[in-house]
């Protein structure tokens, strides 16, 4: 995790500092990294991958006023682009809104619905419970397509989409996960798509299992998801 934020890095190193008798607080740690020119500067990079100007049916926003309270209550999906030396590739992600765990992903060379639905199938295959699940996304062509909506319908998943104004905050969790992967993990340019596939897989495993989240009280997505599932899915659904 070469671009891990300072607060998370301090959290991971604090026990080792104490074991070694190093007395340093969080603010002093910030100052030390700043002196050594080791603070991470955020990268700004944006490319639109959403085409919402189409005739396919759009669905209402079911999560605008919803307070997500359990794992596998809401899955959020989004697509982001990645580059190799060969070409531009597209990474489809499906994330659990409660635990921030990436449940499904697929790297492709195009923006076809058939490619995007593969990430959804992976995510649905990892579900533990059978309680009501909402799938939230933007109003992109891929998510409105017949093949994608058929997959949701077959698994009794309710579709939800951002409103017509395209406010990015209406799918903020998905956008945030995209940013974390691109700014903290996928920072090297791979030569081929195959190399990029390996890097994506390793990055998502590290993100799910090792990276603490401020919003999760410094727990990892996998730990949060597993704990939530133990309490939510013990006994009958």
Buried (B, 14 or more C-beta within 10 A) or exposed (E): BEEBBBBBBBBBBBEEBEEEEEEBEEEEBBEEBEEEEEEBEEEEEEEEBBEBEEEBEBBEBBBEEBEBEBBBBBBBBBBBBBEBEBEEBBBBBBBBBBBBBBBBBBBBEEBBBEBBBBBBBBBBEBBBBEEEBBBBBBBBBBBBBEEBBEBBEEBEBBBBBBEEEEEEEBBEBBBBBBBBBBBBBBEEEBEEBEBBBEBBEEBBEBBBEEBBBEEBEEBBBBBBBBEBBEEBBEEEE
